[in-house]
Amino acid sequence: MELDRRNMCAPGPPIWIAPSANPTAEALIRAKLKEYRNKCKERDRLILEAKQGGLTEVAIAELSGHSRNTVRSVLKNHGVS
């Protein structure tokens, strides 16, 4: 079974999705890309939260393991300087 990560912030227990009987290669790729997109959303949220909490771009980069350019790009894309 796979954990449905779409509603990780929603209250209540996690929702489990049963895998299909014979997933195709395309279905597996689509699932991986959706999971990646969700991880990026979480990454952005955490970076924004850290910046609002007073951390510098350098500190966020060091703690998250992302480059300063990535942190700067995320902040810029969300209108935070």
C-alpha positions in Angstrom: 0.0 0.0 0.0 1.0 3.6 -0.6 0.4 6.5 1.7 -1.7 9.3 0.1 0.5 12.4 0.7 -2.0 14.9 -0.9 -3.6 15.7 2.4 -0.7 15.3 4.9 -1.8 18.5 6.7 -5.4 17.5 7.0 -6.6 16.4 10.4 -7.3 12.7 11.1 -5.6 9.5 10.2 -3.7 9.1 6.9 -5.5 7.7 3.9 -4.0 4.6 2.3 -4.4 3.9 -1.4 -4.3 0.3 -2.6 -2.0 -0.2 -5.5 -3.4 -1.3 -8.9 -3.1 -4.9 -9.8 -0.7 -4.3 -12.7 0.6 -0.8 -12.9 1.9 0.2 -16.3 5.3 1.9 -16.7 3.4 5.2 -17.5 1.3 4.8 -14.4 4.4 4.4 -12.2 6.1 7.4 -13.8 3.0 9.5 -13.3 2.8 8.4 -9.6 6.5 9.3 -9.1 6.0 12.7 -10.7 3.0 13.5 -8.6 4.9 12.5 -5.4 7.8 14.7 -6.5 5.4 17.6 -7.1 4.0 17.2 -3.6 7.5 17.0 -2.0 8.3 20.3 -3.8 5.2 21.9 -2.4 6.2 20.8 1.1 9.8 22.0 0.5 8.5 25.5 -0.5 6.2 25.6 2.5 9.0 24.8 4.9 11.4 27.3 3.3 8.7 30.1 3.6 8.0 29.1 7.2 11.7 29.2 8.0 12.1 32.7 6.4 9.0 34.0 8.3 10.5 32.6 11.5 13.5 34.8 11.0 16.1 32.4 9.5 18.4 33.8 6.9 18.7 32.3 3.4 22.1 30.9 4.3 20.8 29.2 7.4 17.8 27.8 5.5 20.1 26.4 2.8 22.5 24.8 5.3 19.7 23.3 7.4 17.6 22.0 4.5 20.5 20.8 2.3 19.3 22.9 -0.6 21.5 25.4 -2.4 21.2 29.1 -1.6 20.1 29.6 -5.2 17.2 27.1 -4.6 16.2 28.9 -1.4 16.4 32.3 -3.1 14.4 31.0 -6.0 11.6 29.6 -3.8 11.4 32.8 -1.9 11.3 34.9 -5.0 8.6 32.7 -6.6 6.4 33.3 -3.5 7.1 37.1 -3.5 9.4 37.0 -0.5 12.7 38.7 -0.6 
